[in-house]
Amino acid sequence: MKVVVFCISLAAFFQSTQLAQPQQKDGADSEERVYELNDDIKPPRITHQVNPDYSSIRGIRVKGSVEVALVVSSQGAPKDPRVVQSLDPEVDRCAVDAIRKWRFSPAQKDGKPVAVKLTIEMQFHSM
């Protein structure tokens, strides 16, 4: 897919196999355990993907990738996206803003939806 002067390809890189600390659900008093992906957990799948909006960026040519760490909740919503590998502050912001709008089918553990940590890498190639 081509957007303005960037060619974007996406790849998800999943982290190690230990349990993470429980995190609080947005707007709820209860906590949701967040897992690291492992062989016992079926990973989430993207069901709705929004492309980054570059309309406010002019004249930036970049080549490389932005890595965004996040939690995919048991409801399939992205939570707490943050840049772990930066490319350019404006490009980073566009990547995070887009990922906030994504939706996933949640990860599954023992047939039940669970929250998991993952990292998404967006690669950018100047044209």
C-alpha positions in Angstrom: 0.0 0.0 0.0 1.4 3.4 -0.9 0.7 6.6 1.0 2.1 9.9 -0.2 5.9 9.3 -0.2 5.9 6.2 2.0 5.4 2.6 1.3 4.2 0.8 4.5 4.3 -2.8 5.3 3.3 -4.2 8.7 4.6 -7.1 10.8 3.8 -8.0 14.4 6.7 -9.2 16.6 5.6 -11.1 19.6 7.5 -11.1 22.9 8.6 -13.8 25.3 6.5 -16.4 27.0 6.0 -15.2 30.6 3.0 -13.7 32.3 3.0 -10.0 32.7 1.7 -8.0 35.6 -2.1 -7.5 35.6 -3.2 -4.2 34.2 -6.4 -2.2 34.9 -9.1 -2.1 32.3 -10.1 1.4 31.0 -13.0 2.8 33.0 -13.3 -0.3 35.3 -12.2 -1.1 38.8 -11.4 -4.7 38.0 -8.1 -5.8 36.6 -7.4 -7.8 33.5 -4.4 -10.1 33.4 -2.1 -9.4 30.5 -0.2 -12.3 29.0 2.9 -12.5 26.9 2.3 -14.7 23.8 3.4 -18.3 24.0 2.6 -21.7 22.6 -0.6 -21.9 24.8 -2.0 -18.7 23.5 -3.5 -18.1 20.1 -2.4 -14.6 19.0 -4.8 -11.8 18.2 -5.7 -11.0 14.6 -6.3 -7.6 13.0 -10.0 -7.2 12.1 -10.0 -3.4 11.4 -6.8 -1.6 10.3 -6.6 2.2 9.9 -3.8 3.6 7.8 -1.7 6.4 9.2 -2.9 9.9 8.2 0.0 12.0 6.8 -2.0 15.0 5.7 -0.3 17.2 8.3 3.2 16.1 7.4 5.0 17.8 4.5 8.4 17.2 3.1 9.5 14.4 5.3 11.3 11.5 3.6 12.1 8.6 5.8 13.3 5.0 5.5 13.1 2.6 8.5 10.6 1.4 11.0 8.6 2.5 14.0 7.9 -0.1 16.6 4.9 0.4 18.8 4.3 -1.7 21.9 0.8 -2.2 23.1 -1.7 -4.4 24.9 -4.6 -6.0 22.9 -7.4 -6.3 25.5 -9.7 -9.3 25.8 -12.2 -7.2 23.9 -9.8 -6.7 21.0 -9.0 -3.0 21.6 -5.5 -1.6 21.6 -4.4 -0.2 24.9 -1.5 2.0 25.9 0.3 2.1 22.6 3.8 3.6 22.9 6.8 4.0 20.6 9.7 1.7 21.5 11.7 2.4 18.3 11.4 5.9 16.9 11.9 7.0 13.3 10.7 10.6 13.3 8.5 12.3 15.9 5.8 13.2 13.4 5.8 9.8 11.7 5.8 8.1 15.2 2.7 10.1 16.2 0.9 9.2 13.0 1.7 5.5 13.6 0.4 5.5 17.2 -2.7 7.5 16.2 -3.5 4.9 13.5 -2.9 1.9 15.8 -5.3 3.4 18.4 -8.1 3.0 15.9 -7.3 -0.7 15.0 -9.4 -3.5 16.3 -8.5 -7.1 16.8 -10.1 -10.5 17.4 -8.6 -11.1 20.9 -6.0 -13.6 21.7 -7.3 -16.9 23.1 -6.1 -19.0 26.0 -8.0 -22.3 26.7 -10.7 -21.0 24.3 -11.3 -17.8 26.2 -10.3 -14.3 25.2 -7.3 -12.8 27.0 -5.3 -9.6 26.9 -1.8 -9.9 25.5 1.3 -7.7 24.9 2.7 -7.3 21.5 4.8 -5.0 19.4 3.8 -3.9 15.9 6.5 -2.7 13.5 5.6 -0.3 10.7 8.2 -0.1 8.0 8.6 3.0 5.9 10.4 3.2 2.5 11.0 6.5 0.7 9.7 6.6 -2.8 
